[in-house]
Amino acid sequence: MERFSTHFRVMYADTDQMQVMHHSAYVKYLEVARTELMRDAGLPYVEMESMGIMSPILDLYIKYLRPALYDRVLEVKTWISQVKGSRITFSYEIYEDQQLLTTAYTTLVFLDAKTKRPSAIQESFLEKIKNYIT
């Protein structure tokens, strides 16, 4: 199992008056990490959508352990912790200088774009993401 890693610098626009990254900003960086993992696996979202697959978020959980501060470079480690039927769960850990700041997960459901009904994850898709599944 591999953990995909991506980095970003905390922007001023994402912080509060104390220069702490606002809790809502984390969602955007989790999305960047997730989409980059999928791109690395050979499944960019634009390709999935062209195949008639939509993947809205079903749930989101974030545990804030330590604050992320303005202008600091953070690393997001991402992996797939569960695949079940039409659902896929991505797990995340956010670090600064190897110190764990945040843990999170998102569960997405795969939908058929025409019917808007859940669609089982295809075997060809599973083959591409297998290295990221725990």
Buried (B, 14 or more C-beta within 10 A) or exposed (E): EBBBBBEBEBEEEBBEEEBBBEEEBBBEBBBBBBBBBBBBBEBBBEEBEEEEBBBEBBEEEBEBEEBBBBEBEBBBBBBBBEBEEBBBBBBBBBBBEEEEBBBBBBBBBBBBEEEEEBBEBEEEBEEBBEEBBE
